[in-house]
Amino acid sequence: MRTDANEERMGLFLDYENLAIGARESLGLRNFDFAPIARAMAERGRVVYRRAYADWSGFNEDRRHLTRHQVELVEIPQRMGAARKNAADIKMVVDALELAFERDYVTTFVLCTGDSDFTPLVQKLRELDRRVIGIGVRDSTSNLLPPACDEFLFYDRLEGVEASREASREASRGGGTKSEAPTGDTPSVEDPSLDELVISTLAGMQGSHEDVRASTLKRAILRIDPTFTESDHGFRGFTELLRHLADRRVVELVGAKRDPEVDLVTGDGPAQAAFDLLAAVVADTGGGRKKGVAMSGLKTELRRRDDGFSERALGYSGFLQFCRAAAARDLVAMEWDDKRGDYVLSPVKA
């Protein structure tokens, strides 16, 4: 399939120590998982340049994980404290500006950091007519950086991070028996079904594309899984596959027969059935309790009643996002409980 001339071409830069330490301290991740960033960017365009900056002597497991994702590792000389940090920052800035001046085809720069010291770099890249996407851990991201970017993504919210956090919690409860492999070395969730792959990719793309055509959707899927082919699923072409999904009310197709616009299903469909199931479970398990039911146990109960339940297959990056969507539709009430350290869901009062 030919490359779209209007497709974004991205240069990705990771201030690795900023991200890894932030994820460890704020999210409890024992090992930083790059896969959610890789997927989020694959939904937006082609990543043609990937570099990560750190003193890698402290990140032995992470090095192997990043290498599997084709990230070039830039070693920062071992110095003390701020001197090493400044060296990493300066090297990253120099490389980003060099790329901007020497590679006109790189349209978007992705800066993975929460450090406000990179704000001048963001401003200069935008002066050079480059789009800038920032990615950082919410609790370790300066308030000055997100407004300077064209788009800023909090790592906490990316698809796959929730599963990595759960894996880290399981490893901690197990006394560290799983510490030999970082969370990203093996898939953080089970291999996605065809429905889940199409829907989760489509949902991710709709955040940065006004319209998603079938051809654009397939290119994004191939960036996520280069081995994907319709014939493995029994279809002669991607449009035929999409029409099969549309007949099952998994997606909606609009317009041209050869390259239709693809959209998430509105109204009655799989998502509405899942929302109804959530509301029923909340009513059954929390209806008699004035304080409602903790969100942390709800997903297990949903899967007991419907073993095929997957929020990702409905276009939601995590269970929290799915619950928030249900609350926004007034199907359940949802609020944070400091004592429980969790969100609490309860039936909507009649």
C-alpha positions as CSV (number, residue, x, y, z in Angstrom):
1,M,0.0,0.0,0.0
2,R,1.3,3.4,-0.9
3,T,2.3,6.0,1.6
4,D,-0.1,9.0,1.9
5,A,1.7,12.2,1.0
6,N,-0.4,14.0,3.8
7,E,0.6,11.4,6.4
8,E,2.4,12.8,9.4
9,R,6.1,11.8,9.7
10,M,7.3,11.9,13.2
11,G,10.6,12.3,15.1
12,L,10.3,11.0,18.6
13,F,12.6,12.0,21.5
14,L,12.5,10.5,25.0
15,D,13.9,12.3,28.0
16,Y,14.0,8.8,29.4
17,E,15.0,9.4,33.1
18,N,12.2,12.0,33.4
19,L,9.6,9.5,32.1
20,A,10.8,6.4,33.8
21,I,11.3,8.0,37.3
22,G,7.9,9.8,37.0
23,A,6.2,6.5,36.0
24,R,7.8,4.7,38.9
25,E,7.0,7.3,41.5
26,S,3.5,8.3,40.4
27,L,2.2,5.2,38.7
28,G,4.0,2.4,40.5
29,L,5.5,1.0,37.3
30,R,8.5,-1.1,38.2
31,N,9.7,-0.9,34.6
32,F,8.7,1.7,32.1
33,D,6.6,0.4,29.2
34,F,7.3,2.2,25.9
35,A,4.6,0.2,24.0
36,P,1.7,2.5,24.8
37,I,3.6,5.5,23.4
38,A,4.5,3.5,20.2
39,R,0.8,2.6,19.7
40,A,-0.5,6.1,20.3
41,M,2.0,7.5,17.7
42,A,1.2,4.7,15.2
43,E,-2.4,5.9,15.2
44,R,-1.2,9.4,14.3
45,G,1.4,8.8,11.6
46,R,4.8,7.2,10.7
47,V,7.5,7.4,13.3
48,V,10.7,7.7,11.2
49,Y,13.1,8.7,14.0
50,R,13.3,7.4,17.6
51,R,15.9,8.3,20.2
52,A,16.0,8.0,24.0
53,Y,18.5,9.8,26.2
54,A,19.8,8.5,29.6
55,D,22.6,7.1,31.6
56,W,21.7,3.5,30.6
57,S,23.8,1.9,33.4
58,G,20.7,2.3,35.6
59,F,18.2,0.9,33.1
60,N,19.5,-2.5,31.9
61,E,16.2,-4.1,31.4
62,D,14.7,-1.0,29.8
63,R,17.5,-1.0,27.2
64,R,16.4,-4.4,25.9
65,H,12.8,-3.3,25.8
66,L,13.5,-0.1,23.9
67,T,15.7,-1.9,21.4
68,R,12.8,-4.2,20.6
69,H,10.9,-1.1,19.7
70,Q,13.6,0.1,17.4
71,V,14.6,3.0,19.6
72,E,18.1,4.3,19.3
73,L,19.7,4.7,22.7
74,V,21.9,7.8,23.3
75,E,24.3,7.3,26.2
76,I,24.9,10.4,28.4
77,P,28.3,10.5,30.1
78,Q,28.1,9.6,33.8
79,R,28.3,12.8,35.7
80,M,26.9,13.9,39.0
81,G,23.3,15.1,39.4
82,A,22.3,18.2,37.5
83,A,25.4,18.1,35.3
84,R,24.2,14.8,33.8
85,K,20.7,16.0,33.4
86,N,21.8,19.2,31.7
87,A,24.0,17.1,29.3
88,A,21.0,14.9,28.4
89,D,18.7,17.9,27.9
90,I,21.2,19.8,25.7
91,K,22.0,16.7,23.6
92,M,18.2,16.1,23.0
93,V,17.7,19.8,22.0
94,V,20.6,19.8,19.6
95,D,19.5,16.6,17.9
96,A,15.9,17.8,17.6
97,L,16.9,21.1,16.0
98,E,19.4,19.3,13.7
99,L,16.6,17.0,12.6
100,A,14.3,20.0,12.0
101,F,16.8,21.8,9.8
102,E,18.1,18.7,7.9
103,R,14.9,16.7,7.4
104,D,12.1,18.7,5.9
105,Y,9.9,15.7,5.6
106,V,9.6,15.3,9.4
107,T,6.4,17.2,10.0
108,T,5.8,16.4,13.7
109,F,8.1,16.2,16.7
110,V,7.1,14.1,19.7
111,L,8.9,15.2,22.9
112,C,8.4,12.6,25.7
113,T,9.1,14.6,28.9
114,G,7.4,16.6,31.6
115,D,10.3,19.0,32.0
116,S,9.5,22.7,31.4
117,D,13.1,23.3,30.4
118,F,12.1,22.0,27.0
119,T,9.5,24.7,26.5
120,P,11.9,27.0,24.4
121,L,12.6,24.0,22.1
122,V,8.8,23.5,21.6
123,Q,8.4,27.2,20.7
124,K,11.3,27.1,18.3
125,L,10.0,24.0,16.6
126,R,6.6,25.6,16.1
127,E,8.3,28.7,14.7
128,L,9.8,26.3,12.1
129,D,6.3,25.2,11.2
130,R,6.5,21.8,12.9
131,R,3.7,20.3,14.9
132,V,4.7,19.3,18.5
133,I,3.2,16.6,20.5
134,G,4.2,16.3,24.2
135,I,3.9,13.2,26.3
136,G,4.5,13.2,30.1
137,V,3.5,11.6,33.4
138,R,0.7,13.8,34.9
139,D,2.2,14.2,38.4
140,S,5.7,14.9,37.1
141,T,4.8,17.3,34.2
142,S,5.3,21.0,34.6
143,N,2.2,23.2,34.1
144,L,4.2,25.3,31.6
145,L,4.8,22.6,29.1
146,P,1.4,21.3,27.9
147,P,0.1,24.7,26.8
148,A,3.2,25.3,24.6
149,C,2.5,22.1,22.6
150,D,0.0,21.5,19.8
151,E,-1.1,18.4,21.6
152,F,-0.2,17.0,24.9
153,L,-0.8,13.4,26.0
154,F,-0.6,12.2,29.6
155,Y,1.2,8.8,29.7
156,D,-1.2,7.8,32.5
157,R,-4.1,7.8,30.0
158,L,-2.5,5.9,27.1
159,E,-3.9,2.5,26.1
160,G,-2.0,-0.3,27.8
161,V,-0.7,1.7,30.8
162,E,-3.5,0.5,33.0
163,A,-2.6,-3.1,32.3
164,S,1.1,-2.4,33.0
165,R,0.1,-0.9,36.3
166,E,-1.9,-3.9,37.2
167,A,1.0,-6.2,36.2
168,S,3.3,-4.2,38.5
169,R,0.8,-4.5,41.4
170,E,0.6,-8.2,40.8
171,A,4.4,-8.6,40.8
172,S,4.6,-6.6,44.1
173,R,1.9,-8.7,45.7
174,G,3.8,-11.8,44.6
175,G,7.0,-10.7,46.4
176,G,8.8,-9.6,43.3
177,T,8.9,-13.0,41.6
178,K,8.1,-11.3,38.3
179,S,10.9,-8.8,38.4
180,E,13.1,-10.6,35.9
181,A,11.2,-9.2,32.9
182,P,9.9,-5.7,32.5
183,T,6.3,-5.1,31.9
184,G,6.9,-4.3,28.3
185,D,8.9,-7.3,27.3
186,T,5.8,-9.4,27.0
187,P,2.4,-8.2,25.8
188,S,0.7,-6.2,28.6
189,V,-2.7,-7.5,27.5
190,E,-3.9,-10.5,25.5
191,D,-3.6,-10.4,21.7
192,P,-6.5,-8.3,20.5
193,S,-9.3,-9.8,18.5
194,L,-10.1,-8.4,15.0
195,D,-12.9,-6.3,16.4
196,E,-10.8,-4.9,19.1
197,L,-7.9,-4.1,16.8
198,V,-10.1,-2.2,14.4
199,I,-12.2,-0.4,17.0
200,S,-9.3,0.6,19.4
201,T,-7.2,1.9,16.4
202,L,-10.2,3.8,15.0
203,A,-10.9,5.4,18.4
204,G,-7.3,6.4,18.8
205,M,-7.2,8.0,15.3
206,Q,-10.4,10.0,15.8
207,G,-8.7,12.1,18.4
208,S,-6.3,13.6,15.8
209,H,-8.2,13.0,12.5
210,E,-11.5,14.8,11.4
211,D,-12.4,11.9,9.1
212,V,-11.0,8.4,9.0
213,R,-11.1,6.7,5.7
214,A,-10.7,3.0,5.2
215,S,-7.3,3.4,3.6
216,T,-6.0,5.6,6.4
217,L,-7.3,3.1,9.0
218,K,-5.5,0.2,7.4
219,R,-2.2,2.1,7.3
220,A,-2.6,2.8,11.0
221,I,-3.3,-0.9,11.7
222,L,-0.2,-1.9,9.7
223,R,1.9,0.4,11.8
224,I,0.6,-1.2,14.9
225,D,0.9,-4.8,13.5
226,P,3.0,-5.0,10.3
227,T,1.9,-8.7,9.9
228,F,-1.8,-7.8,9.6
229,T,-3.5,-9.1,6.5
230,E,-7.2,-9.4,5.8
231,S,-6.8,-12.9,4.2
232,D,-5.8,-14.3,7.7
233,H,-9.4,-13.4,8.7
234,G,-11.0,-14.8,5.6
235,F,-11.5,-11.6,3.6
236,R,-10.3,-10.6,0.1
237,G,-9.8,-7.0,0.9
238,F,-9.9,-4.5,3.8
239,T,-13.2,-2.9,2.5
240,E,-14.8,-6.3,2.5
241,L,-13.7,-6.8,6.1
242,L,-15.1,-3.4,7.1
243,R,-18.4,-4.2,5.5
244,H,-18.6,-7.4,7.4
245,L,-18.0,-5.5,10.7
246,A,-20.6,-2.9,9.6
247,D,-23.2,-5.6,9.1
248,R,-22.5,-6.7,12.7
249,R,-22.8,-3.1,13.9
250,V,-19.2,-3.0,15.0
251,V,-18.4,0.1,12.8
252,E,-20.4,2.4,10.6
253,L,-19.4,3.1,6.9
254,V,-20.3,6.4,5.2
255,G,-19.8,7.5,1.6
256,A,-17.6,6.1,-1.2
257,K,-17.7,2.4,-1.9
258,R,-14.0,2.0,-2.5
259,D,-12.7,4.1,0.3
260,P,-15.6,4.8,2.7
261,E,-15.3,6.9,5.9
262,V,-15.3,4.7,9.0
263,D,-16.9,5.7,12.2
264,L,-17.7,4.3,15.6
265,V,-21.2,3.0,16.0
266,T,-23.7,5.4,17.6
267,G,-26.9,4.5,19.3
268,D,-27.7,0.9,19.9
269,G,-24.7,-1.3,19.5
270,P,-22.0,-3.2,21.4
271,A,-21.1,-0.1,23.5
272,Q,-24.7,0.4,24.6
273,A,-25.0,-3.2,25.6
274,A,-21.8,-2.9,27.7
275,F,-23.1,0.3,29.3
276,D,-26.4,-1.5,30.2
277,L,-24.4,-4.4,31.7
278,L,-22.3,-2.0,33.8
279,A,-25.4,-0.3,35.1
280,A,-27.0,-3.6,36.0
281,V,-23.9,-4.8,37.8
282,V,-23.7,-1.6,39.8
283,A,-27.3,-1.8,40.7
284,D,-27.0,-5.5,41.8
285,T,-23.7,-5.1,43.8
286,G,-24.0,-1.5,45.0
287,G,-27.7,-0.8,45.0
288,G,-28.2,-1.7,48.6
289,R,-25.1,0.2,49.8
290,K,-25.3,3.9,50.5
291,K,-21.6,4.2,49.6
292,G,-21.8,2.4,46.3
293,V,-19.3,-0.1,44.9
294,A,-15.6,0.4,44.2
295,M,-14.5,0.5,40.6
296,S,-11.6,-1.9,41.1
297,G,-13.8,-5.0,41.4
298,L,-16.3,-4.1,38.8
299,K,-14.4,-5.3,35.7
300,T,-14.1,-8.8,37.1
301,E,-17.8,-9.0,37.8
302,L,-18.6,-7.7,34.3
303,R,-16.4,-10.5,32.9
304,R,-18.2,-13.1,35.0
305,R,-21.4,-12.1,33.4
306,D,-20.0,-11.6,29.9
307,D,-16.6,-13.3,29.3
308,G,-16.3,-11.4,26.1
309,F,-16.3,-7.9,27.7
310,S,-13.4,-5.7,26.7
311,E,-13.5,-1.9,26.9
312,R,-10.8,-1.8,24.3
313,A,-13.0,-3.5,21.8
314,L,-15.5,-0.7,22.3
315,G,-12.9,2.1,21.7
316,Y,-11.9,2.9,25.3
317,S,-8.3,2.9,26.3
318,G,-9.0,1.7,29.9
319,F,-11.8,0.7,32.2
320,L,-11.7,4.1,34.0
321,Q,-12.4,5.8,30.7
322,F,-15.3,3.4,30.0
323,C,-16.8,4.1,33.5
324,R,-16.5,7.8,32.9
325,A,-18.3,7.5,29.6
326,A,-21.2,5.6,31.4
327,A,-21.3,8.4,34.1
328,A,-21.4,11.1,31.4
329,R,-24.4,9.4,29.9
330,D,-26.1,9.4,33.4
331,L,-26.2,5.6,33.5
332,V,-24.3,5.4,36.8
333,A,-23.1,8.0,39.4
334,M,-19.3,8.1,39.9
335,E,-17.1,9.9,42.4
336,W,-13.7,9.6,44.1
337,D,-13.6,8.2,47.6
338,D,-10.5,9.3,49.5
339,K,-10.9,6.6,52.2
340,R,-11.1,3.8,49.8
341,G,-8.5,5.3,47.4
342,D,-10.7,4.4,44.5
343,Y,-13.6,5.6,42.4
344,V,-17.0,4.5,43.6
345,L,-20.0,3.9,41.3
346,S,-23.6,3.8,42.4
347,P,-27.0,3.6,40.6
348,V,-28.5,6.8,39.3
349,K,-31.3,8.0,41.5
350,A,-34.6,7.9,39.8
